[in-house]
Amino acid sequence: MSALRPFSFKEGPDIFSPKDLVQLRRPGTGVANDAGDLVLIPVSEYSLKEKKNKKSLVVAPIESDVKPLEIPLDKGGEVFWIRSRTVAHVVEADDRLEIYAVDIELKTESEGYAGLLATSEPPALIARLPNKSATNFRYSAHEGYLLFSDYVWPDGNLTSVKAQDEAWDARGNTAYVYDKTYERHWDTWTGNKKQALFSVRLIQDPDRKWVFGDEFTNLLKDTQHSAPVEPFGGTDDFDVSRNLLIYTTKDPELDEAWHTKQNVYITDLNGEQSPRELTSGKQGAVHSPILNAQATKAAWLELDEDGYESDRAKIVIYDLEKDVRYTLTQGWDRSPDTIAFSKEGNFIYFTAGDEAKVKVFVLPIPPTPSESTTHPDLPRKFTTPVALTHSKAASGIQPLFTGRLLFTQSSFTSPNDVFVIHDLKRLEDAILQSEKPLRFEGEAKQITHLTEAALKGKNLSPGESFWFKGANDRDVQGWALKPPGWKGSEKKRWPVVLLIHGGPQGAWEDQWSNRWNPNVFAQQGYFVLMFNPTGSTTFGQEFTDAIAEDWGGKPFVDMQKGWKYALNAYPEIDPDRAAAAGASWGGYAINWIQGHPEYNFNFKALVCHDGVFDSNYNGYSTDELFFFNHEWGGRPWEKKSKVLSEKFSPSNFVNNWNTPQLLIHGSKDYRLPETESIGAFHALQQRGVRSRLVIFPDENHWVLNHGNSLKWHYEVFRWFDEFVGKAAE
């Protein structure tokens, strides 16, 4: 290993350093109780000194100024509402999980008190689960059922898991044997266990004591279904209303590794009915199935093309009473992320990316058509979403009673906080009565300020959006984040770093990141540029689709033109002190730029995290084979794919590589195996190009461990400093 010069981060009370990022509180998504007067937010906070990640629960009032309550969760664990004044806390205990009820007391000034939010009694044990792997808890208060997911063996029996686990561990060898894919997925070698959804009775008796049932019902038994969908599915993969469960699962008849098709099913919570499919059978992936409170309608997000994970998502409504399914947003050129019915069930609220922001939208639900259709003939008010927010990044939408909407929001300058919008009944009435597009003029009220004190005085850049002409004269968007101390008209003062996003169907959006946080780069003294080139999401489906079979084409025309635009628009940038970094497809882009000096970026240093080096090899080695097959025009041995790999694989242009490059990879990355970076490192070493390889044996496609994150930032900024920072001056 070669040694670099001594290096240390820029730090201070007015600088947001990598250490600050690692130790900053990380709020989750806010979830309101049924009454709509309290919201809970799970929070974690890492201590570098103690090398410990501390978990807590923040409970905040939605409609009063009472000080939020923070409850330490010394044992970690999930939390969820089971009553409007009771939170359930799941913790590990020996070889099982225990669930405790935490009662919350709220006294407001309107009730004659000074204002108080507190726990009224010590946590009470209310349930024991047979295993430690249960997760994704939901409670159906209407029916008195606890829902959760857990991993079970093929017999689907929750109570026999422990014995079968012990038998597997004592089998006398460590071999895994496969007859079909997935053999490994994301960061895990797959076994014989799959996730299933379970229900069990949990009710309060007349004396307010919790009574936990002794029968766990596998609601997916004998179906070959697995839910939530691996590797990222959670509570957004199923929903409950009254006695009904709706869920999505991969189509059991198709090979998961080269198909994305998912189906939606509905069943009852006590397992008496067999699941019934609601989807047409002609769809691709399906996400976020939901039910309205009345259990009369279902909705979900549906993609048309099987084998393409970034196809446009459309809202589908299913009338359970009339047995009719129709597509609501067929003509809208954006992809919703999350959806939620209004409390009355006559409107649907959703988030969607729109030009590098994630906004909240609303649509009325039209009268159900006479028959199922993907192209219903609907008046404009039912097909033109009204935006409720216009900046930053919203998530976790939750309609509340009395015309309110709760949501969580982050931005370049702040992690998650909770907001509420009021007086939506007036807007809903106006939408129904108007035949013209409406603009919401209301504002969101901020409920929490979870990291405000820690970020005070850090002067984080809000990001400056700009547009330029890219390939085919298409408008392309980008962001600029200026370093502290930046002043206009100081020519060629600032080193610059170009950050390239992954995906490739992704985008640099105005939201917080704990991994690739552009303000951390800016605060270390770099002018930060980020482009959303061809292939980026939130700018229309045609723009997203245009990168397929053209990885080394139009996106790099966009980046070259964006680079020239930025150097002209920001003369403070020093083009002779330029670096670039990217991960995943962004890592591919770094390797591609290495082989194409004619692009004239003049980068002095490059950083590639988990990037593609040899595209054809990646077509064989990646876990989700459908991705390569779609992006490269076929399977890796087929003629079209081989021609494209010959044209666009970075490994074919190693003869041009001469820029110093840092390569970083996780050994548990099964999306892009570590041999991609090892191969590129070997090429650079044999060519005599300054290069460095950093391997994290315990990380996947992302760097998640806090200590590893700090090491990641140290290696990246030390590399930049060597070639374009102070050490290079």
N, C-alpha and C positions, 0 to 999 in steps of 0.2 A: 504494500500500500504506500502511495506517495503522500508526503506530508505537505500541507499547505501552510501559508503564513499564519501566525497567531491572529485570532479573530474574536470579536465579541459583538453582541447585538447593541444597537443604539437603544438606550433605556433612559427613563426619567419620568417625572410626574406628568409631563405634557406629551409623552410618547406612548403610543399603544404598541407594545413590543410583542414578539411571539410568546414570551413568558406571560404577559397580560392576557393574551388570547387563550392560552392553555388554562389559566386560572380563573378566567371570567365565568360567572354563573351562566349555566346553560338551561334556560327555561324551555319546557315542552309546550304542548298545545293546551290552551285553556278549555275546560269542559264545565258547563253550567249544570246546576241541579235542576230538577223538574220544576221547582217553583220559580226559577229564573232570577233568584236574588243573590246567589253565591256562585263563584267559579273556582275550580281547583286547577292548579298548575304544578305539575311535577318539575322539580329543579335539581340539577346536580352542580357541584362546585368542587374542582380539583385543587388540592394543596400540594405544591411542589415540595414544600418542606416536609410534610408528613407522608408524601407519596400515596395519598388516599383520596378517593373520589367520594365526597359526602353527598348524600341524597336528602332531600327535604320535600315537603308538600306545602305550597302556599295556597291559602284559601282567602279570597278577596271578595268584598261586597261589590255587587254590580250597580246598585242604585243609591248607595250612601257613601259618606266620607269616612266610615269607620276604618281604622287601620287594619291592613291585612294581617292574617295570622300565619306564622310559619311554624310547621311541625317537623322536627327532625325525624328522619327515617333511618335510624342507625343501622338497620339490617337491610336497607334498600327495599326492593319489592314494588309491585304495582299497586295503584290506588284507583278507585272508581266509586261513583255514587251508588248507594242502595236506597237511600231516602233523602229527602231535601235537606235534612240536617244530620245525615250519617254518611260517612265515608268508609268504604271497606279497604283495608290494608292487607296485602298478601305478603307473607314473609316465610323464609325457609326455616324449618325446624327439623333437625336430624335428617331423616330420609323422606320427608314429606313437606307439604305446604300447609300453613295455617292462615286463616283469615280472621282478622280482628275488625270489629266495628268501632269507629271513632266518632263519637257524637260531637257536633258543632253547635255552639250557642251564639246566636246573633241578637244583640239588643241595640236598637237604633235610637237616635234622638227623637224621632217621631213617636216613639213609644215611651218617652219620658226619661230615657237614659242618656248618659254622656256619650255613649257609643262603645260597644264591646263586641269583640269576636274572639271566642275562646273555646277550648275543649271543656265540656261540662263534666265528663266522667273519665276514668282511666279506660284505655282500650279494652274491649271485651272479646274474648275468643268466641267465634260463632260457627266456625267450620274447619274441618280437616280434610285435605285431599290426599289420596294415596301416594302420589308421586311429586317430585320436585319440578317437573318439566311443564306443568300446566301454565297457560298464559292466555292473553287476549280475552280478558274477562268482560262480560256484559251482564247487567241484571235487568230482568223483566219484572218491574214492580207490579204491573197489572195482573200477571199470572203467577208471580212468586217463583220464578225460575232463575237460577244462576247458569249462565252460558260461559263456556271457555273452550279452548283448544288444548290438545295434548297429543303426544306421540304414542302410538300404540302399534303392537305387532299385528300381523295379518288377521288374527282372530278378533281384533277390534275391542278386546276386553281391557278396560282401564285398570282393573284391580290385579291383573296377572302380569303387568308390565315389569314390576320389580323382579319377580322370579325368572321371567324370560331374559331380562337384562343380565342377571347373574349367570344364567346358563350360557349365554353368548360369551360373556367375559371369560368363562371357564372352558371354552371349547378346545383349548390346547394349541391354538395357532392364532396368527394375527391377519390372516388372509381375508380379503374381500373378493368375491367372485361375481361377475356380471354377465348377464346374457342379453342386456339391452341398456340403452342410455336412460337416464343420466347415471353415469358411474360416479361422477362428482359434479357439484353444482355450487357456483359462487365461491365458497371457501370450505366446503364440507364434502367428504366422501360419503356417498349415500349408502344407507343400509336397508334393512327390511322394514323399518318402522316408518309410518306416515302420520301426518297430522289428521286428526278427526275433531269434530265438534261435539261437545257433550252438554247435556242439561241435567240439572239436579235441583230438587226442591229446596228453596230457602225462603222462609216466611217468618213474620212476627206473630206470635200468639196474642190473645187479648191482654196479657200482662206485659206486652212489649218485649218479650224474650224471643230471641231468634231461634228458630227450629230448622236444623239442617237435615235433609233427607239422606237415606242410606243407599239409594239406587241411582247409579250414573248411567244415563241413557246415551248411547252412541247414536247420534242422529244421522250418521253417514254409513252405518253398518250395512254390509252386503251391497254396497253401491259401487265399489272401486273408486270412490271419490276421495280426494284429499283437500282439505281446506283448513286454514287459509293457504293460498298458493305460494309456494316457495319461490325465491328466498326472502321476499320483502313483504308478503301479505300479512295483514294483521286484522284488527277489528274493522278495517274498511272493506274487508272481503265478505262480511256478513252483517245482517241487521235483524232485529227482532221487533215485532209489534203485536201486542195482544198475544195470541197463541201461535203466531207464525214466525218461522225462520226462513230468511232468504239468504242464499250464499252463491258464490261463484267458485268454480273448480276447473282445472284443466280437463279437456275432453278425454275421458278414459279410454277411448278407442284409438287415439292417435299417439304417436311417439312424442313425448314432451320436448325432446331436444331439437327437433326440427319443425315443430308446430307451435303456434301461439294460441290456437283456438281454445276458448273457455266457454263454458255453458253456465247459465243461471238456473238454479233450482229453488223450489219452495216446498216447505214441509211444516209439520206442527212440532211444538216444543216437547211434547211427551212421546214422540217417536211412534205414534200409532199409524201414521200414514207413510207411504213410500214417497220419496222426493219426486216432485213433478217438474219437468223442464219448462222454462218460460221462454227461452231463446228459440230462434227460428231454425238453427242448425246451419245457417249460411254466414255466420259471423266469424270474426277473428277473435282477438282478445277481448275480454269483458272485465270491467272494474267497477268498484263502488256500488254494489246492489243495495237499494234502500227500500223501505216500506213507509207509507204515510201512517200517521197516528191512528187513523181509522181502520187500517189494514184492508183498504179497498183498492189501493193502487201501489204498484211497484215501479221502480225506475233504476236504470243503471247506465254506465258509459260503455259504448260498444264501438269497436273498430271493425272495419269491413274485411280487411285482408288478413287471412291466416298466414303466418310466417313473417309478419311485419309488425314490430312492437311500437313503431312511431307513426302509424297511420292515424288519420284524424279521428279523435274520439267524439262520438255523438250521443246525445241524451235520448234514451229510449224509455217510453212510458208504457206500462202494462196495466190495463184495467182488469183487475182480478174478478170483478163482478160480471163484466161483459166478455171476458176472455179475448180481448183485443189488444194488440201490440202495435205501437206506431213510433216513428222517429220524430223527435221534436226539433232538433237543430240540424236537419239535413242540409239546409242552405247556408249555415253559418260557418265561416272559414276560420274557426278557432277550435281548440280542443279543451273542453272542460276538464278540471282535475278532480274536484270533489263536488258532490251534490247533496241537497237536503230539501225535503218538503217543508213548507210552512206548517205551522201548528194546525191550521184549518185544512191543509191538504190541497189548496187551490192554487198555490204558487210553488215554483221550484227555484231555490237559490243555489248558486254554484260559483266556483272560482275557475278562472281560466287565464292562461298567459296571453298577454296582448302587448306586443312591441316591447319586450324585455321587462314588463311588470306583470304581476299576478293580481288581477282585479276580482272584485266580487260583482256578480251579475244576478239579475232576477228575470224570470219569465212567468207569465200566467199559464196555467195548465188548461188547454182548450177542451171543449166537449169531445168525448171519445168518438172517433170515426166509426162508421158502421162495420168496417172490416179492417183487419191488420194491413198495415202499409208502411213502407219506408219513405214515401213521398206524400204525406197528407196535404190536402189543399186547405191551408190555414190562413186567416187574416194576418196582416203584418204584425199586429201587436203580440201575436203568439210566436213569432219567429224572429223578432228583433230584440235581443237582450238589452236591458238597461243596466249600465254600469253604476255601481254604488260607491266604488273607490276608483281612483285613477292613478295611483302611484304605489311604490313599494311592492311587497309580496304578501298576499293574504293566504290564510289556510284555516282549517278547523272551523268552518262556518257552522253555526247552530242557531236556527230560528227559535225565538222565545215568545212567550205569551205577551199580549198587549203590543203587538206590532214592533218587536225588537229583533235585532240580529246580533249575535255575539260572534266574534272572529278573532283569530290571532294574526299578528302582522310583524314582519321584520323588514329590515332595509340594510343598505350598505353601512349605516351608522348605528344600528341597534339590533341585538337579538330579539327574540320573541317578546311581545307584550300583548295584552288582551284589550280589545276595543269593543264598543257596543254602538249600534246605530238605532235611533229611535224614530217613531212616527212613520213606520213603513206602511201602516194601513192607508194613510192618505195617498202615498205613492201607488199602492196596489189599486186603489179606486181610480186614480188618474190613468193608470195603464189600461184598465178595462174600459174606461169611458173615451179614451183618446184613440184616434186613428192615425196620429202622427207620432214619430219617434219622440221620446221624452228624455230629458236629462235630469238626473237626480241632483238636487241642490243642497241636500242635507250634509251633515258632517258626522264623523265618527268620534265618539268620546273615548279617550284613553282611560282604561280602568287600572292598569298596573304600570309600574315604573321599575322593573325588576333589575335593570343594570344601569340605570341612569346615573347613580352616584359613582359607580366604578368607572364610567366613561366620561365623567365630567372633566373638562379641561384637556381632553385628548385631541380635540379638534379634528375629528375624523372627517374625511372628504365624503360629501353626499353623492359624488359621481356626477360628471357632466356628460349628458347624452349628445351625440352628434351623428350626422348622416353624411354619406358620401355615395358616389356612383360606383358600383361594382361591376361584376361580369354582366354582360348583356345589358348594360346601362341600367341595371336594377338598383334601387335605393337600398343601401346597407347601413345598419345602425352600429354604433360603437359607443364605448364609455371611456372617459378619461378621469383618472383620480390623481389629484395633484399632491405632492409631498408638503409637509409642514415647512413654512418659510418660503414657499413659492411666491414669486412676484412676476407680474407680466413684464414682457420686453427685456428680460434678462437672457440674452441670447446664448444658447448652447451651454447652459449651466448644469442642467440636470441629466443624470444617467436615466435611461428609459428601459422598462421591461415590458415586453408584449406577453400577455397571458392568453393561452389558447384553450378554449373549453373542450370538454370531452363529448361523448355521445356516439357519433357526431351530431345526432339529433338532440341537441341540448341548447342552452343559451346562457349567457351572462345576464342575469336578472338582478334587479335592485332588491337584493335580499342578503341576509347575513349568512356567512359560512364559517364553520369551525375548522375547515380543512384548507380551502383555497380562498383566503380572505384578502381581497385586493387592498384593503386599508393597511394591513400588516406590511405589505410590500411598499406602499406609499410612505408609511411612517418610518421605514428604514432608509428613506431618502431617494426613492425611485419614482419617476413619473410613470404611472401605470396606464397602459393602453389595453383595451379588451374589445375585440371585434365580434360581431355575430354574423359570420359569413354564411354563404350558401350551405344549407343543411341545418341551420339553426331553427329552433322552434319559436313559436309565438308570433311569427310574421306571415302566417298563411301556409297551408299545406303544400302548395306548389313549391314554395321556397324550401320547405323541409325536405320534400321528396327529391329535390334536384341534385342532391349529393350522391344518391345511389348510383353505383357504377361510374362515379366521377370523383373519387376521393382526392386525387392529386390534381384536379382540374379547376373548376370554377371557384372553390373555396380559396385557392391560392391567388387567383386573379383578384378576388375581393381583398385579401390581406395585403397584396402588393399595393393596390390602389388606396386602401385605408391607411397604409403606412405612409405613403406619399402625402396623403391628405393631412395626416396628423403632424408630420414634420413641417408642413407649410402653415397649418393652423396654430401650432404651438412652437414658435421659434425658440422657446426656452429649452427644448429638448436638445441634447448633444447626440447627434446621430453616430458619432464615433465611440460612444459609450452605451451601446445597445445590447440587450440580452433578451432571451425569450425562454418561456417555460410552458409546458403543457402536460396533461395526463390523459391516458386512454387514447381517444382519437387525437386529443391535443398532443399526446406523446408521439403518435404516428406523424402528426404535422411537424414536430421537431425533427424526427428522423428524415422526413421528406425534404424539409428545408436544408438539412445538412447536405443532401445530394444535389442541390440546385442553387449554386452560387449566383446563377444568372438572375435570380430574383432580386439581388442587390439590397437585401436587408442589412448587410454588413454587421451581423451579430458577432459579438466577441466571445459570447458564452451562451451555452444552451443547457437546458435541464429537461430531461425526459423521464416522466413518471409512468410506469406500467404502460408503455406504448408499444405499438405494432412495429416490428422490424421486418419480418418476412410475412407478407399477407397470405401467401399460399399455405405456408405452414400453419398460420393461425386458423385457416379454414378447417384444418384437421384437428387442431389441439384445443380450440375453445370449447366451453361447455354448452353454450346455447348455439347450436349449429344453424338455426334458422337465421340468425343475425348475419353471418357471413354469406349464406346462400342468397339472401335478399340483396345485400350491399354489393356483392361481387358478381351478380348475374348468374349464379348457379353454384353447384358444389365444386370443391377445389380441383377435381380432376376433369371437369367438363371444359370444353373448348373455350367458351365465352369467358368463363372465370379465369382460366389460365392465361388468356390473352390480356385481360385486365390486370392480373397480377404482374405479368411481364411489364406492363406499362406503368403501373402505379405502386409497385412494392418498393419501399425504401432500400431493401437489401440489394436491389439491382443497380444502385447508384453509389455504392460504397467507394468506388474509385474517386469520387469527388469530395469525400468527407475530409474536412480539415479544421473545423471549428471545435475548440475545447468543449467537452460535453460531460455533464454529470448524469448518471443513470441511476434511478431508484426503483426498486421493485419489492413486492411482497411475495413470499414463498407460498402463501395460501391463496394467491390470485389464480383462480381457475378460469376466469374470463380471458385473461391474457397471461399465460404461464410465464414464469420468471426467466425462462430460456430466451424470451424475446429480448430482454435487456442484457442478458449474459452474452447472447450472440452479437448484439450491437457493440457491447464493451470489447469483446474479442476483436471485432473488426477495427475499432478505433485504436486499440493497443497495438495491433500488428501494423497499422498504418503510421504509428508513431505520433498520434494525435493525443494531446493532453486529455485524459479522461479519468473518471472515478466512478466506481460502482458501489452503491449502498443497498444492501439486502436486509429486509426485515422478515425473519423467518416466521413470525407469528402474525403478520398482517395480510389482509386480502387485497382487493383492488383499491381499497382506501387505507389510510393510516389513521387508526382509531385510538390506539393507546396513547394516553397523554404524554408519557415520557418519550415515546417514539415520535409523536408529533413535534415535540420540542427539538429532538435530534434531526428530524426532517427539515425544520426551518433553519437550524444551525448549518446543516450541510448546504442547503440551497443558498442562503445569504453569504456564507463564506465563499462559495463558488462565484457568485456574482461579484463580491468584493475583490476577489483575486484579479478579475479581468475588466470590470467596468466601475468598480467602487473606489474607495480611498486607496486601496493597495495598488490600483492600476494607475493612479494619478502621478 
